[in-house]
Amino acid sequence: MRYLSINKEEWDVALERLLSSYTVFATISNGYGLDYEVVTAGNIRDISYDRPKPATPLKTFFLPVRENVTSGKHAERQRIILGIPNCDIKGLGILDEIYLDKDYTDISYRERRETTLLISSDCFDMEKNCHCSSYGIKPYSEDGADLAVIQIDDHIILRVITPKGEEFSSQLTMLKPAENGEILNEIEKYHKAVESLLSSANKALPDFETTGKLVSAAGGKIWEKYSSHCVSCGACTTICPTCSCFLLIDRPGFEKIKQMDACQYPGFERTAGGGDSLFELSERFRNRYLCKYVWKSRKFRSTACTGCGRCIEACLGKISKNELFTELTHASQQ
């Protein structure tokens, strides 16, 4: 894997030049945390590198919450998304399997994917609920993204991952091969340090396969216990980088509106005849975990949970799936 290097000031200049050809989104810190913002000449120097994780999941750039799928479409402007954590890059894997299926390709999704350059950011730290490594996912991208960006002091290092990333980097003439062994060793040191942090913080958490077995075997009482705090707001599914259920709403003039949906909403499976297999809150709650850890793993190669922890942070009922899975683990060992 090839590494390229550029001085931070030169990188900022190069980014500013790209604004004439691309719409650029990057992770920027504000008073509320870290999230994506449109990059302008005025905020380039505020871009945050190597930090987990933006509040908004990557899927939002490819699956709008609401869109008219029958309106005339115009070609999307080329765009760059910079600062993506690897948990979101991996989350895009299952969305690609669903929406780029050769027999049922979503044209709008495909166009957005084709016109987007993905630049991930290595995580040199972790947040409280991060647990990507529990599911075999590294806190830095080696595939999925086109490039990875890292800041070490006043240097920007780019890791070239795909041919698309190679082609893009060739346009930036100020980039040079990263020949400073000390900087590359520093990157490796950060990788090992954050992997150790994640391992230590989540040592009681089962891996993905074990979680699926525990969820399948769990009786009704534990679902009733944890769902008793659920208010059916759907925040967990909305903020999740892999959940993508939607409704198609008919409107006059043969319009169809694609609206994101959530299995935690009452009436999610209600039929025209009034039947509803997920009428009970505890059943809807259990359904989400079965979908993520059991059913989707049978159908897709990519995992349906990448350990970002956003669902825990967004939950109004303060429900932690990690506490749920740890409790299931302890119960299975007794």
C-alpha positions as CSV (number, residue, x, y, z in Angstrom):
1,M,0.0,0.0,0.0
2,R,1.5,3.3,-1.1
3,Y,1.9,6.4,1.2
4,L,2.2,9.9,-0.1
5,S,3.2,13.0,1.9
6,I,2.6,16.7,1.7
7,N,3.1,19.7,4.0
8,K,0.0,20.7,5.8
9,E,0.0,24.3,4.4
10,E,0.4,22.9,0.9
11,W,-2.4,20.4,1.5
12,D,-4.7,23.3,2.5
13,V,-3.8,25.2,-0.6
14,A,-4.5,22.0,-2.7
15,L,-7.9,21.5,-1.1
16,E,-8.8,25.1,-1.8
17,R,-8.0,24.7,-5.5
18,L,-10.2,21.6,-5.6
19,L,-13.3,23.6,-4.5
20,S,-13.7,24.9,-8.0
21,S,-14.2,21.3,-9.3
22,Y,-15.7,19.4,-6.4
23,T,-18.1,19.9,-3.5
24,V,-16.0,18.9,-0.5
25,F,-17.3,17.8,2.8
26,A,-15.0,17.3,5.8
27,T,-15.2,16.7,9.5
28,I,-15.0,19.9,11.5
29,S,-15.3,20.4,15.2
30,N,-17.8,22.9,16.6
31,G,-19.3,23.6,20.0
32,Y,-21.5,20.4,19.8
33,G,-18.9,17.9,18.6
34,L,-17.5,16.6,15.3
35,D,-19.5,16.5,12.1
36,Y,-19.4,17.0,8.3
37,E,-19.5,20.5,6.9
38,V,-19.2,21.9,3.4
39,V,-15.6,23.0,3.0
40,T,-15.0,26.6,2.0
41,A,-11.8,28.7,1.7
42,G,-12.7,30.1,5.2
43,N,-12.8,26.8,7.1
44,I,-10.2,24.6,5.5
45,R,-7.8,25.1,8.4
46,D,-10.5,23.9,10.8
47,I,-10.8,20.4,9.3
48,S,-10.2,17.8,12.0
49,Y,-8.0,14.8,11.3
50,D,-7.6,11.4,13.1
51,R,-10.5,11.8,15.4
52,P,-13.5,9.6,15.9
53,K,-16.3,10.1,14.9
54,P,-18.7,12.5,13.0
55,A,-22.2,12.6,14.4
56,T,-23.7,12.0,11.0
57,P,-23.3,8.5,9.4
58,L,-21.9,8.3,6.0
59,K,-25.1,6.7,4.6
60,T,-26.8,10.1,4.7
61,F,-24.8,11.2,1.7
62,F,-26.1,8.3,-0.4
63,L,-29.6,7.6,1.1
64,P,-31.4,10.9,1.8
65,V,-34.0,10.7,4.5
66,R,-36.6,11.8,1.9
67,E,-36.5,12.1,-1.9
68,N,-38.7,12.1,-4.9
69,V,-37.6,9.1,-6.9
70,T,-39.8,9.9,-9.9
71,S,-38.6,13.5,-10.5
72,G,-36.2,14.3,-13.3
73,K,-32.6,13.8,-12.2
74,H,-29.6,15.9,-13.1
75,A,-26.1,14.7,-13.0
76,E,-24.6,15.0,-9.5
77,R,-21.6,17.3,-9.1
78,Q,-18.3,15.5,-8.3
79,R,-17.8,15.5,-4.5
80,I,-15.2,14.5,-2.0
81,I,-16.0,13.3,1.5
82,L,-13.0,13.7,3.8
83,G,-12.6,12.3,7.4
84,I,-14.7,9.2,7.3
85,P,-14.1,6.7,10.1
86,N,-13.6,3.1,9.0
87,C,-16.7,2.0,10.8
88,D,-18.7,4.0,8.3
89,I,-16.6,2.8,5.4
90,K,-17.4,-0.7,6.4
91,G,-21.1,0.2,6.8
92,L,-21.2,1.3,3.2
93,G,-20.3,-2.3,2.2
94,I,-23.7,-3.7,3.1
95,L,-25.4,-0.7,1.5
96,D,-23.5,-1.4,-1.7
97,E,-24.6,-5.0,-1.7
98,I,-28.3,-4.0,-1.3
99,Y,-28.5,-1.0,-3.6
100,L,-26.0,-2.0,-6.3
101,D,-27.4,-5.5,-6.7
102,K,-27.0,-6.3,-10.4
103,D,-30.7,-7.3,-10.7
104,Y,-32.1,-4.4,-8.6
105,T,-29.7,-1.5,-8.9
106,D,-30.8,1.8,-7.3
107,I,-29.9,4.3,-10.0
108,S,-29.8,7.3,-7.7
109,Y,-27.6,5.5,-5.2
110,R,-25.3,4.3,-8.0
111,E,-24.9,7.8,-9.4
112,R,-24.0,9.2,-5.9
113,R,-21.4,6.4,-5.4
114,E,-19.8,7.0,-8.8
115,T,-19.5,10.7,-8.3
116,T,-18.0,10.5,-4.8
117,L,-14.4,10.2,-3.7
118,L,-14.1,8.7,-0.2
119,I,-11.2,9.8,1.9
120,S,-11.2,8.0,5.3
121,S,-9.4,9.2,8.4
122,D,-7.5,6.9,10.8
123,C,-8.8,7.0,14.3
124,F,-6.0,7.7,16.7
125,D,-8.3,7.7,19.7
126,M,-11.6,6.2,20.7
127,E,-14.9,7.4,22.1
128,K,-16.8,5.8,25.0
129,N,-19.0,3.6,22.9
130,C,-16.6,2.7,20.0
131,H,-16.3,-1.1,19.6
132,C,-15.4,-1.7,15.9
133,S,-12.6,-4.1,16.8
134,S,-15.0,-6.4,18.6
135,Y,-16.5,-7.2,15.2
136,G,-13.1,-7.6,13.4
137,I,-13.0,-4.0,12.0
138,K,-9.9,-1.9,12.3
139,P,-10.0,1.7,13.4
140,Y,-8.3,2.6,10.1
141,S,-9.2,1.8,6.4
142,E,-7.2,-0.6,4.3
143,D,-10.0,-1.1,1.8
144,G,-13.4,0.4,1.0
145,A,-12.2,4.0,0.9
146,D,-10.3,5.5,-2.0
147,L,-7.7,7.2,0.1
148,A,-7.0,7.6,3.8
149,V,-5.7,10.8,5.3
150,I,-3.5,11.2,8.4
151,Q,-2.0,14.2,10.1
152,I,1.3,13.9,11.9
153,D,2.5,17.2,13.2
154,D,2.8,19.5,10.1
155,H,2.6,16.7,7.6
156,I,-0.4,15.2,5.8
157,I,0.0,11.6,4.8
158,L,-2.2,9.9,2.2
159,R,-2.6,6.2,2.0
160,V,-3.6,5.2,-1.5
161,I,-6.2,2.4,-1.4
162,T,-8.0,2.2,-4.8
163,P,-7.3,3.0,-8.5
164,K,-9.7,5.8,-8.1
165,G,-7.7,7.2,-5.2
166,E,-4.5,6.7,-7.3
167,E,-5.9,8.7,-10.2
168,F,-7.1,11.5,-7.9
169,S,-3.7,11.7,-6.1
170,S,-1.9,11.9,-9.4
171,Q,-3.6,15.3,-10.0
172,L,-2.0,16.7,-6.8
173,T,1.5,17.4,-8.1
174,M,2.7,18.6,-4.7
175,L,2.4,15.0,-3.3
176,K,5.6,13.1,-2.8
177,P,6.3,9.5,-1.8
178,A,6.4,9.2,2.0
179,E,10.0,8.3,2.6
180,N,10.2,9.4,6.2
181,G,10.4,6.1,8.1
182,E,9.9,7.9,11.4
183,I,6.5,9.2,10.4
184,L,5.3,5.8,9.1
185,N,6.5,4.2,12.3
186,E,4.5,6.9,14.2
187,I,1.4,6.0,12.3
188,E,1.9,2.3,13.1
189,K,2.4,3.2,16.8
190,Y,-0.9,5.1,16.8
191,H,-2.7,2.1,15.1
192,K,-1.5,-0.3,17.8
193,A,-2.3,2.1,20.6
194,V,-5.9,2.6,19.6
195,E,-6.4,-1.1,18.9
196,S,-5.2,-1.8,22.4
197,L,-7.5,0.8,23.8
198,L,-10.5,-0.7,22.0
199,S,-9.6,-4.2,23.1
200,S,-9.2,-3.3,26.7
201,A,-12.5,-1.2,26.8
202,N,-14.6,-3.9,25.2
203,K,-13.0,-7.1,26.5
204,A,-16.4,-8.3,27.9
205,L,-18.2,-7.8,24.6
206,P,-18.8,-10.9,22.4
207,D,-17.7,-10.9,18.8
208,F,-20.2,-10.6,15.9
209,E,-20.8,-14.3,15.4
210,T,-21.2,-15.0,19.1
211,T,-23.6,-12.1,19.4
212,G,-25.8,-13.6,16.7
213,K,-26.0,-16.9,18.6
214,L,-26.8,-15.1,21.9
215,V,-29.6,-13.0,20.2
216,S,-31.1,-16.0,18.6
217,A,-31.2,-17.9,21.9
218,A,-32.4,-15.1,24.1
219,G,-35.8,-15.5,25.8
220,G,-38.5,-12.9,26.0
221,K,-37.7,-11.5,29.4
222,I,-34.5,-9.7,28.5
223,W,-36.1,-8.1,25.5
224,E,-38.9,-6.8,27.8
225,K,-36.4,-5.6,30.3
226,Y,-34.4,-3.5,27.8
227,S,-37.3,-2.4,25.6
228,S,-39.1,-1.0,28.7
229,H,-37.0,2.2,28.3
230,C,-37.6,2.4,24.5
231,V,-39.8,5.3,23.3
232,S,-40.0,4.1,19.7
233,C,-38.4,7.2,18.4
234,G,-36.3,5.4,15.8
235,A,-33.1,7.3,16.6
236,C,-31.1,4.1,16.7
237,T,-32.0,3.1,13.2
238,T,-31.8,6.6,11.8
239,I,-28.3,7.2,13.1
240,C,-27.1,3.7,12.2
241,P,-24.7,3.5,9.2
242,T,-26.2,0.3,7.9
243,C,-30.0,0.5,8.6
244,S,-31.8,1.4,5.3
245,C,-35.4,0.4,5.4
246,F,-37.7,2.8,3.5
247,L,-41.3,3.4,2.4
248,L,-42.5,4.4,-1.0
249,I,-45.3,6.9,-0.6
250,D,-47.6,7.5,-3.6
251,R,-48.5,11.1,-4.4
252,P,-50.8,12.7,-7.1
253,G,-49.3,12.8,-10.5
254,F,-47.7,9.3,-10.2
255,E,-45.0,10.7,-7.9
256,K,-43.3,8.3,-5.5
257,I,-41.5,9.6,-2.4
258,K,-38.9,7.4,-0.8
259,Q,-39.0,7.9,2.9
260,M,-36.6,6.3,5.4
261,D,-38.4,4.0,7.8
262,A,-37.4,2.3,11.0
263,C,-38.4,-1.1,12.5
264,Q,-38.8,0.6,15.9
265,Y,-41.7,2.7,14.8
266,P,-45.2,1.4,15.8
267,G,-47.0,0.1,12.7
268,F,-43.7,-0.8,10.9
269,E,-45.1,-4.2,9.9
270,R,-48.8,-3.4,10.1
271,T,-50.7,-4.7,7.0
272,A,-53.8,-3.3,5.3
273,G,-55.9,-5.9,7.1
274,G,-54.7,-4.7,10.5
275,G,-52.3,-7.6,11.2
276,D,-49.0,-6.6,12.9
277,S,-46.4,-9.2,13.9
278,L,-44.4,-6.5,15.6
279,F,-47.2,-4.9,17.5
280,E,-45.5,-5.5,20.9
281,L,-42.7,-3.1,21.6
282,S,-40.4,-5.9,22.9
283,E,-40.9,-7.8,19.6
284,R,-39.9,-4.7,17.6
285,F,-36.9,-4.2,19.8
286,R,-35.8,-7.9,19.4
287,N,-36.4,-7.7,15.6
288,R,-33.8,-5.0,15.2
289,Y,-31.1,-7.2,16.7
290,L,-32.2,-10.3,14.9
291,C,-32.0,-8.3,11.6
292,K,-28.5,-7.0,12.3
293,Y,-26.8,-10.0,13.8
294,V,-28.7,-13.0,12.4
295,W,-30.8,-12.5,9.3
296,K,-28.5,-10.1,7.3
297,S,-25.4,-12.1,8.1
298,R,-27.1,-15.1,6.3
299,K,-27.8,-13.0,3.2
300,F,-24.8,-10.6,2.8
301,R,-21.1,-10.8,3.0
302,S,-20.8,-7.5,4.9
303,T,-21.6,-7.1,8.6
304,A,-24.7,-5.1,9.5
305,C,-23.2,-3.6,12.6
306,T,-19.8,-2.0,12.5
307,G,-19.4,-1.0,16.1
308,C,-19.7,2.7,15.8
309,G,-21.8,3.1,19.0
310,R,-24.0,5.8,17.6
311,C,-27.2,4.0,18.5
312,I,-26.1,4.0,22.2
313,E,-25.4,7.7,22.1
314,A,-28.6,8.7,20.3
315,C,-31.0,6.6,22.4
316,L,-33.5,8.7,24.4
317,G,-34.1,5.8,26.7
318,K,-30.3,5.5,27.5
319,I,-30.4,1.9,26.2
320,S,-26.9,0.3,25.6
321,K,-26.8,-2.6,23.3
322,N,-23.3,-3.4,24.6
323,E,-24.7,-3.8,28.1
324,L,-27.5,-6.0,26.7
325,F,-24.9,-8.2,24.9
326,T,-22.6,-8.4,28.0
327,E,-25.6,-9.5,30.1
328,L,-26.5,-12.2,27.5
329,T,-22.9,-13.4,27.6
330,H,-22.8,-13.7,31.4
331,A,-26.2,-15.5,31.4
332,S,-24.9,-18.0,28.8
333,Q,-21.9,-18.8,31.0
334,Q,-23.9,-19.6,34.1
